[in-house]
């Protein structure tokens, strides 16, 4: 069986801001995020934009002992996908559930570029 590497990235820039990118399997229509790293056989996919905005489904804050706390979230996007990622807060104020959040650039501790979510406007709890 042939295995091919999927070269697509899972985020990028658009005129509206940072956007998450998934893939749609051509044969089934299924949308996935993040895109699979490898495709099997003759499996083909096309890139799909999830957009720059989603709605906050849920979140939690992790308190790892002596290290600074951080928040993680599940965010719903229009194509019907729920995406996991870091949730950034302003002054520790958490956004309200079901409020809009935007995709923003985030740098991982090792310097790798990634994405995170932050509240849009003043929707907080």
Buried (B, 14 or more C-beta within 10 A) or exposed (E): EEEEEBEBEBBEEEEEEBBBBBBBBEEEEEBBBBBBEEBEEEBEBEBBBBBBBBBBBEBEEEEEEEEEEBBBBBBBBEBEBEBEBBBBBEEEEBBEEEBBBBBBEBEEEEEEEEBBBBBBEEBEE
